[in-house]
Amino acid sequence: MTDRPAPPLALTLGEPAGVGPEITAKAWQALRADVASTPPFVVLGDAALLRAQGVPVQTVPSPAEAAAVFARALPVLDQPLPAPVQPGRPDPANAAAVADWIEQAVNLTVAGETCGVVTAPIAKAPLYAAGFRFPGHTEFIAELTADVPFRGTRGPVMMLTAKDLRACLVTIHAPLAEVPDLITAERVQRTARVVHEALRRDFGIARPRLALAALNPHAGESGSIGLQEIEVLIPAARALRDEGLDITDPLPADTLFHDEARARYDAHICLYHDQALIPVKTLDFWGGVNATLGLPIVRTSPDHGTGFDIAGKGLARPDSLIAAIRLAGEMARARAG
């Protein structure tokens, strides 16, 4: 009796008029000989669009065939687009296909035919024009997996990684003026629980060490420049420690991300978008990864957008997508035990 090969990752092509096709082809070229450390991936998308990137493409009937062809050709579950693609010009006529690629990748992963989902960037405007009702990938995938059994605290929680930094967000795309009211004890505690459990389950860290960022300068300076630390964050952190989590009281964010501080913690709980994204992009502008925690499946994506201004010009860098593929492989292996 022989062991079955591990399933591949499912990679969705994203917005076809953006840089997704180009970075997918470049990622395959970089990883085709690296299957010992990174699982192969199968693309859900338009095979003709990928052939136009100048790489060999092999359509496959199912993900199980991806590993056998990965070294010589990019394996694709071919789902052609209904409308022609012009780089830099998204067409709402293709939006339903983009959403279908994501949904099918999730379904394949839930069924165990693929071990995780990596999503190339999507453009929200053409999706909204076609009736898409979710703010983005994260919420869509959370909805698709809502009925899938899951042991643990459900997310989704967005985690951005760069080098040795894992920055996890309590709020995401909220106007800065609304953030103080959104920082509740319940929201902070749920985020921390999701992160704690994910670090154990998906990263193999037995005793995760979490740093909680303060909202105000100098962590509120004992209430003189803000009360959120005293009224919300310190009580939330104390309650989490009572549950057994290793988490700090709120710490000034301007001292949380230098080399020595990063070495002390396995993840940082950040309260708003730029508090996490600025250190991530400063550490590794090209190679940052977005991972969604607290889902029944593994999901990662590059930490950049569709790049309409450079689409079709051969300028797009695949660094972030390659890092997202590698991280998804590591998380999938950790979940597999």
C-alpha positions as CSV (number, residue, x, y, z in Angstrom):
1,M,0.0,0.0,0.0
2,T,1.4,3.4,-1.0
3,D,0.7,6.7,0.6
4,R,-1.4,9.1,-1.4
5,P,0.4,12.3,-2.4
6,A,-0.7,15.4,-0.5
7,P,-3.3,17.4,-2.3
8,P,-2.1,20.6,-4.1
9,L,-3.1,24.1,-3.2
10,A,-5.9,25.8,-5.2
11,L,-4.8,29.2,-6.6
12,T,-7.5,31.5,-8.0
13,L,-6.5,33.8,-10.8
14,G,-8.2,36.9,-9.5
15,E,-9.1,39.9,-11.6
16,P,-8.1,38.8,-15.1
17,A,-7.4,42.4,-16.3
18,G,-4.9,42.9,-13.4
19,V,-1.5,41.4,-12.6
20,G,-2.9,38.1,-11.5
21,P,-2.2,36.1,-14.7
22,E,1.4,37.5,-14.9
23,I,2.4,36.9,-11.3
24,T,0.8,33.4,-11.4
25,A,2.9,32.4,-14.4
26,K,6.0,33.9,-12.7
27,A,5.3,32.1,-9.4
28,W,5.0,28.8,-11.2
29,Q,8.3,29.4,-13.0
30,A,9.9,30.1,-9.6
31,L,8.4,27.2,-7.8
32,R,8.1,24.4,-10.4
33,A,11.3,22.8,-9.1
34,D,10.7,23.4,-5.4
35,V,7.9,20.9,-4.7
36,A,10.0,19.3,-1.9
37,S,9.4,22.3,0.3
38,T,6.3,23.9,-1.3
39,P,3.2,22.0,-2.5
40,P,2.3,22.3,-6.2
41,F,-0.7,24.4,-7.0
42,V,-3.5,24.1,-9.5
43,V,-5.0,27.3,-10.9
44,L,-8.7,27.9,-11.2
45,G,-9.0,30.3,-14.1
46,D,-8.8,30.8,-17.9
47,A,-6.1,28.6,-19.4
48,A,-5.9,30.7,-22.6
49,L,-5.2,33.8,-20.5
50,L,-2.3,32.0,-18.8
51,R,-0.9,30.6,-22.1
52,A,-0.7,34.2,-23.2
53,Q,1.8,34.8,-20.4
54,G,4.3,32.7,-22.3
55,V,4.4,29.6,-20.0
56,P,3.4,26.0,-20.8
57,V,0.0,25.3,-19.5
58,Q,-1.7,21.9,-19.0
59,T,-5.4,21.7,-18.4
60,V,-6.3,19.0,-15.8
61,P,-9.6,17.3,-15.1
62,S,-9.1,17.4,-11.3
63,P,-6.6,18.7,-8.7
64,A,-5.3,15.1,-8.3
65,E,-3.5,15.4,-11.6
66,A,-1.7,18.7,-10.8
67,A,1.4,17.2,-9.1
68,A,2.2,15.0,-12.0
69,V,2.4,17.9,-14.5
70,F,3.6,20.7,-12.2
71,A,7.3,20.4,-13.0
72,R,6.8,20.8,-16.8
73,A,3.6,22.8,-17.1
74,L,1.3,25.1,-15.1
75,P,-1.8,22.9,-14.2
76,V,-5.1,24.6,-14.7
77,L,-8.7,23.7,-14.0
78,D,-9.9,25.6,-17.1
79,Q,-12.9,27.8,-16.7
80,P,-12.9,30.2,-19.7
81,L,-14.0,33.8,-19.3
82,P,-17.1,35.0,-21.2
83,A,-15.6,38.3,-22.3
84,P,-12.2,39.3,-23.8
85,V,-9.6,40.6,-21.4
86,Q,-7.9,44.0,-21.9
87,P,-5.0,44.5,-19.4
88,G,-5.8,47.4,-17.0
89,R,-9.5,47.5,-18.0
90,P,-11.7,45.3,-15.8
91,D,-15.0,44.1,-17.3
92,P,-18.0,43.4,-15.1
93,A,-19.0,40.7,-17.7
94,N,-16.2,38.6,-16.2
95,A,-17.0,39.2,-12.6
96,A,-19.2,36.2,-12.1
97,A,-16.4,33.9,-13.4
98,V,-14.0,35.5,-10.9
99,A,-16.4,34.8,-8.0
100,D,-17.0,31.2,-9.3
101,W,-13.2,30.6,-9.3
102,I,-13.1,31.5,-5.6
103,E,-16.2,29.5,-4.7
104,Q,-14.9,26.4,-6.5
105,A,-11.5,26.7,-4.9
106,V,-13.1,26.8,-1.4
107,N,-15.4,23.9,-2.2
108,L,-12.4,21.8,-3.4
109,T,-10.5,22.6,-0.2
110,V,-13.5,21.8,2.0
111,A,-13.8,18.4,0.2
112,G,-10.1,17.7,0.8
113,E,-9.1,17.8,-2.9
114,T,-6.9,20.8,-2.3
115,C,-5.1,21.6,0.9
116,G,-5.6,25.4,0.9
117,V,-6.7,28.4,-1.1
118,V,-4.3,31.1,-2.4
119,T,-6.2,34.1,-4.0
120,A,-4.7,36.5,-6.5
121,P,-6.0,40.0,-6.1
122,I,-9.5,40.9,-7.2
123,A,-11.0,44.3,-8.2
124,K,-14.1,45.1,-6.1
125,A,-15.7,47.7,-8.5
126,P,-16.5,45.3,-11.3
127,L,-17.7,42.7,-8.8
128,Y,-20.0,45.2,-7.2
129,A,-21.3,46.2,-10.6
130,A,-22.2,42.6,-11.2
131,G,-24.0,42.2,-7.9
132,F,-21.3,40.8,-5.6
133,R,-22.5,41.7,-2.1
134,F,-19.3,41.1,0.0
135,P,-16.7,43.7,1.0
136,G,-14.0,41.4,-0.3
137,H,-12.3,38.0,-0.4
138,T,-12.2,37.5,3.3
139,E,-15.9,38.0,4.0
140,F,-16.9,35.9,0.9
141,I,-14.8,33.0,2.0
142,A,-16.1,33.3,5.6
143,E,-19.6,33.0,4.2
144,L,-18.8,30.1,2.0
145,T,-17.4,28.2,5.0
146,A,-19.9,29.3,7.5
147,D,-21.6,25.8,7.7
148,V,-18.3,23.8,7.7
149,P,-17.6,22.3,11.1
150,F,-14.7,24.0,12.9
151,R,-13.2,23.4,16.3
152,G,-12.1,26.7,17.7
153,T,-13.0,30.4,17.7
154,R,-14.2,31.5,14.3
155,G,-12.7,34.4,12.5
156,P,-12.2,35.8,10.0
157,V,-9.2,37.6,11.4
158,M,-6.7,39.2,9.0
159,M,-3.1,38.6,9.7
160,L,-0.3,40.3,7.7
161,T,3.1,38.7,7.7
162,A,6.5,40.1,6.7
163,K,9.7,38.4,7.7
164,D,9.4,37.7,11.5
165,L,6.3,39.9,12.0
166,R,2.7,38.6,12.3
167,A,0.4,41.6,12.6
168,C,-3.3,40.8,13.3
169,L,-6.1,43.3,12.9
170,V,-9.0,44.0,15.3
171,T,-10.5,46.4,12.8
172,I,-9.6,46.5,9.1
173,H,-11.0,49.0,6.5
174,A,-12.7,51.4,9.0
175,P,-12.4,55.2,8.9
176,L,-9.9,56.3,11.5
177,A,-12.6,58.4,13.2
178,E,-14.7,55.3,13.8
179,V,-11.9,53.1,15.2
180,P,-12.2,54.2,18.9
181,D,-15.8,53.2,19.1
182,L,-15.1,49.9,17.3
183,I,-12.4,48.9,19.8
184,T,-14.5,46.9,22.2
185,A,-13.4,44.3,24.8
186,E,-15.4,41.6,22.9
187,R,-13.8,42.4,19.6
188,V,-10.3,42.5,21.1
189,Q,-10.8,39.3,23.0
190,R,-12.3,37.4,20.0
191,T,-9.4,38.5,17.8
192,A,-6.8,37.4,20.4
193,R,-8.5,34.0,20.8
194,V,-8.5,33.4,17.0
195,V,-4.8,34.4,16.8
196,H,-3.8,32.3,19.8
197,E,-5.6,29.2,18.4
198,A,-4.3,29.8,14.9
199,L,-0.7,30.1,16.0
200,R,-1.0,26.7,17.7
201,R,-3.0,25.0,15.0
202,D,-1.5,26.5,11.8
203,F,2.0,27.4,12.9
204,G,2.9,24.8,15.5
205,I,3.6,27.3,18.3
206,A,2.7,25.5,21.5
207,R,2.6,28.6,23.8
208,P,2.0,31.7,21.6
209,R,3.2,35.1,23.0
210,L,0.9,37.9,22.0
211,A,1.6,41.7,22.1
212,L,-1.4,44.0,22.3
213,A,-0.9,47.4,20.8
214,A,-2.3,50.5,22.5
215,L,-4.6,52.8,20.6
216,N,-3.3,56.1,21.9
217,P,0.2,57.6,22.0
218,H,2.3,56.3,25.0
219,A,-0.6,53.9,25.7
220,G,-2.7,56.8,26.9
221,E,-0.2,58.1,29.4
222,S,-2.3,56.9,32.4
223,G,-5.4,58.4,30.9
224,S,-4.1,61.9,30.1
225,I,-4.2,61.3,26.3
226,G,-6.9,58.8,26.0
227,L,-9.0,56.4,28.2
228,Q,-9.4,53.4,25.9
229,E,-6.4,51.7,27.4
230,I,-7.8,52.0,30.9
231,E,-11.4,51.4,30.1
232,V,-11.2,48.7,27.4
233,L,-7.8,47.3,26.6
234,I,-6.3,46.6,30.0
235,P,-9.5,44.8,31.3
236,A,-9.7,42.8,28.0
237,A,-6.1,41.7,28.3
238,R,-6.6,40.8,32.0
239,A,-9.6,38.6,31.1
240,L,-7.6,36.9,28.3
241,R,-4.8,36.1,30.7
242,D,-7.4,34.6,33.1
243,E,-8.3,32.3,30.2
244,G,-4.7,31.2,29.9
245,L,-3.5,33.4,27.0
246,D,-0.1,34.9,27.1
247,I,-0.9,38.5,26.1
248,T,0.5,41.8,27.3
249,D,-1.3,44.9,28.5
250,P,-1.6,47.5,25.7
251,L,1.9,48.7,24.7
252,P,2.8,51.9,22.9
253,A,2.8,51.0,19.2
254,D,5.9,53.1,18.4
255,T,8.0,50.6,20.4
256,L,6.4,47.4,19.3
257,F,7.9,46.6,15.9
258,H,11.7,47.0,16.1
259,D,14.0,43.9,15.9
260,E,14.2,43.2,19.6
261,A,10.5,43.7,20.2
262,R,9.5,41.4,17.3
263,A,11.7,38.7,18.8
264,R,9.8,38.8,22.1
265,Y,6.4,38.0,20.5
266,D,4.9,35.5,18.1
267,A,2.1,37.9,16.9
268,H,1.0,41.4,17.4
269,I,-2.7,42.4,17.9
270,C,-3.1,45.7,16.1
271,L,-6.1,47.9,16.5
272,Y,-6.5,49.5,13.0
273,H,-5.3,49.1,9.5
274,D,-2.2,51.4,9.3
275,Q,-1.0,50.3,12.7
276,A,-0.3,46.9,11.2
277,L,0.3,47.7,7.6
278,I,3.0,50.3,8.0
279,P,5.4,48.1,9.8
280,V,4.6,45.1,7.6
281,K,5.3,47.1,4.4
282,T,8.3,48.8,5.9
283,L,9.9,45.4,6.7
284,D,9.1,43.7,3.4
285,F,7.3,45.9,0.9
286,W,7.3,43.3,-1.9
287,G,6.9,40.1,0.1
288,G,4.1,40.7,2.6
289,V,1.3,38.1,2.8
290,N,-2.3,38.3,4.0
291,A,-3.5,35.2,5.8
292,T,-7.1,34.7,7.0
293,L,-7.2,33.1,10.5
294,G,-10.1,31.3,12.2
295,L,-11.5,29.5,9.1
296,P,-12.1,25.8,8.5
297,I,-9.7,26.1,5.6
298,V,-6.2,27.6,4.9
299,R,-6.4,30.8,2.9
300,T,-3.6,33.3,2.0
301,S,-3.1,36.0,-0.6
302,P,-0.5,38.5,-1.7
303,D,-0.5,41.8,0.2
304,H,-1.1,44.0,-2.8
305,G,-3.8,44.9,-5.3
306,T,-4.6,44.3,-9.0
307,G,-1.9,46.7,-10.3
308,F,-4.0,47.9,-13.3
309,D,-1.4,50.6,-14.1
310,I,1.2,47.9,-14.8
311,A,-1.0,45.0,-16.0
312,G,0.2,43.5,-19.3
313,K,3.6,45.3,-19.2
314,G,5.7,42.5,-17.8
315,L,6.6,44.6,-14.7
316,A,4.7,42.9,-11.9
317,R,6.8,41.2,-9.3
318,P,5.6,37.8,-8.0
319,D,7.4,38.0,-4.6
320,S,4.2,38.4,-2.5
321,L,2.3,35.6,-4.3
322,I,5.3,33.3,-4.0
323,A,5.4,34.1,-0.2
324,A,1.6,33.5,0.0
325,I,2.0,30.1,-1.7
326,R,4.8,29.1,0.6
327,L,2.9,30.2,3.7
328,A,-0.2,28.4,2.7
329,G,1.8,25.2,2.2
330,E,3.3,25.6,5.7
331,M,-0.1,26.2,7.3
332,A,-1.6,23.2,5.5
333,R,1.2,21.0,6.6
334,A,0.8,22.1,10.2
335,R,-3.0,21.4,10.0
336,A,-2.2,17.9,8.6
337,G,-0.1,17.2,11.7
